[in-house]
């Protein structure tokens, strides 16, 4: 019965994604190729003093991205530190420096890692003007970078990758704002709250009192999922009934967080002028999604012990209103995208089920990945697969007519190197520095043994991949973890962006070569399997030893 | 570079064919022979060029130090025997890598030795104050004797019968037969003469007859032979663009694995299961792509060597790689697509004429025609059962440019003529009128043959009574080589377009192109049009390969991505191209493309294999490392390896042995048959990807069975 319901849920999800994703992708492709500006956009360009018609080479494009990100961090940091002076701050004090630093980076990098309980740390002004505003901006940055890469691939030796200001502004005005507005209204209808009522005290049936925090939740919830941000209004995130009250709102949130990443595959196909390429990317993502979803579902329903059997699955840490399989679907969706919103506590999953959540992120968040970052992350691996496969058919490799030579493979290699390096070095330093290791094991880690290690592993994997979800047993609000995870988020976001834009520039300089017989067909099932295999093998080889010491050691112990 | 290398005294030109590198064969004895070189290559100075193997060498050195120090330091959890075993096998891993390179280079060395024999210092006769206008043959000019090493570009030398040509150059006066066997391995002498496309001579070759005046075109130490020696020895081998790209990828994978292993210490330490240093080094070496790292340079050297074995010299590895990417082949019609000579294929009698009569007349009129066309007429008649016999008093009338006919005059006044239809018609007219119906019938046959791309020859006879009549037409045509259509179809499936280049008129050209199955044709081609065609193709992003021999081909050769100059060609052509075909065989272009592809495929296949191997090695080593603290990880020991120590050692041994096992493949190249890209990819993925995952599971298990017999493991 549960299985049948789950199948229907999946079917609904697929139908919803197709129904909304199809027109959205057409609309987005038009958004990034149109020559006309909306009036409001022209206003913004005048305000910024930019020439919207100027095509930029990649270094200029990158400078725009970095400038707006650095300013974003400074602004968000200042906003948190000045919280007592702001209106609607609910009387909350200034956010401590270490936490403010971590949170500023976290929201600018689209990670939304939260080392704090939002409802008791940040007031409405910081939530709306700071965090929610960055939710829009960081999502727009991801999409813009992906579009720049697609333009580079499609370019005919123009050398330019687009205009960063136009891409950012249009992403917000034409894609994110309208969609968020619509999504927020529907979320309101499902029962998500939207008020400015602070902390009303209610009298409970038993005669006691309870303080129930309110706030502008629905507006923030929409962009939290749509922009694959994941930062909750409440500490419990989407497990909180005010953020995610019903099974319907749950499914809606899953649709929202998968919508843009999947739609971008078709945008890619449309913009490079070969829809089959977009379909192949989509097929690979869906294949990987199905594999990890199946694995996690198997581990969670099998569980262990009599309690699990009685409950029909491992129910610890899961909401009764969602059940095991829907929680698994949410967990898979949120860790495969860079969302990090949770409707259940991943820390309480079975060891192997929790491991799948970690693996989802370790794959590089590319099936379908965060908004924009999923597409560019995927294309990077596809280019790596092209490089090996191209050689194996006796040609120097090329993707969609663009040569993958020394320069291109250097950027691809650096990209692929970055996230593992950030995650593993962060992890290694944590345990190599004696004082830090002592602090982490006494203060932060809630559980002894391999599970405690898994909590730290999850934290660095989540930060390095800009996911933001956590094994909640870890107390991360410590100087070391705030600083090191902050650094991991920043490097894990912007180093790859530098390499992607450099690659985009390198492709943009090339005149495309004709593709045809004798070339690697990158739209066929063969290439889909090859790319999926490359993703799995490369991640497995990188992370197998650390997984063996954490979740595998815990899960295989009998 | 010096020219003082002693020649091998027993070297004789006739034996050069035999001294060439063994073709494709690989024997264990080669490993032994090249061992000293392999050991020399272990010097860190040389290893720096190969970062992957440098890490293995550093790991081997560290493990050795550890093994020596272990009795004094106290154990870190590993036994002395185990540490020594790992150290030895790590050294062997590095040695196998250098051995692969040494073997690959060794195969070129035989060729280089025979070439070097030609590079001895000879005395040259230099002309002082050469005057091209007054005394082109330098008959009365002052001569001086200088060492060939002292010759400069632009010097003019005289070479006479029996002398060795002192340097690369062009003949500016005279004609000579030259023994080029030292370079080409072909013992039949070739004719070289001033002017035209056969004027280039190579230093080190010997003049067999006559006297020539040569202008030296090469600088000392940069002659063709010098370049060849450097190439076949791999001494000046620079990494090619794709090899560099692959090296970047391998280096980044190595860095990832280095990080993985480095952080494993502290992380495992937190779990109280710190692995020994030797174990961590073993893990690192097993993970980094040692298989491809060890064989990468051998693959490159062997690729060049395969070209050399086919008598093609590439001036750079870059050109070989580009050959794999070629999408357009410009093929000369003559010699490549057709046999080069028109051949008679049919006799078409006029109405009322017996075909036998025409056959006989055609054959008889051709006995005085020594051209291949004439011979083919006699041959075709022979196939039809007629052999011309001698008759007394017969006069042969040879072909001349004026008459454009050949034939015979019998003693009784009868005569036969064969030639261009207009000339033959005129000859018949001389002996009386030709009926309009007959003329029309002739015209019709002539036109039909022309339209099919053939050449018509009319045949007429004069009887004893002095009356001439037309007999019919011989159909001569360019005969397309057998099996070409299939070959071009295979090329098409590889994504390669073939364009036939010919000086013929468009009608003839199209007919032959259709018969041969080429994709396009450039008729009435001039060198300028050839160059324009190449530019046009390249603008569309295609890579073009062509062959050429004449000086006027030089611009096109230089423009083409792969320009193969014929060895018979001029030095201008040889300088312009990036390959030289010593056999001067234009069909070899297709082989060159195949070799280029094979080179890339071998690299890709072994990289995939190398990475796929890591999966099994993890399953061997990771449970072995941590099973002491986490007994549950025993479940990952899917191979059922004997003990942690034997598991780790077996993985290291497998990692080393697989290098040796793949040396023959690296040298020979992965088998390549023209087929569609997806079929090729599917096959290679299955073999080297899936096979690469499975093979080490079996290999490590087998090695473990042996290792487990060793006491202490």
Interface residues (C-beta under 8 A of the other chain):
Chain A: X384 X387 X388 X389 X390 X391 X392 X393 X394 X395 X396 X401 X404 X405 X406 X408 X409 X410 X412 X413 X414 X416 X417 X420 X421 X424 X425 X427 X428 X431 X432 X437 X441 X449 X450 X453 X511 X512 X513 X514 X516 X517 X518 X519 X520 X521 X524 X526 X530 X533 X537 X538 X540 X541 X542 X544 X545 X546 X548 X549 X552 X553 X555 X556 X557 X558
Chain B: X241 X242 X244 X245 X246 X248 X249 X251 X252 X253 X255 X256 X257 X259 X260 X261 X262 X263 X264 X265 X266 X267 X268 X269 X270 X271 X273 X283 X287 X321 X324 X325 X327 X492 X493 X494 X495 X496 X540 X541 X542 X596 X597 X598 X600 X601 X603 X604 X605 X607 X608 X611 X612 X614 X615 X618 X622 X623 X625 X626 X629 X630 X631 X632 X633 X635 X636 X672 X676 X677 X678 X680 X681 X682 X684 X685 X688 X689
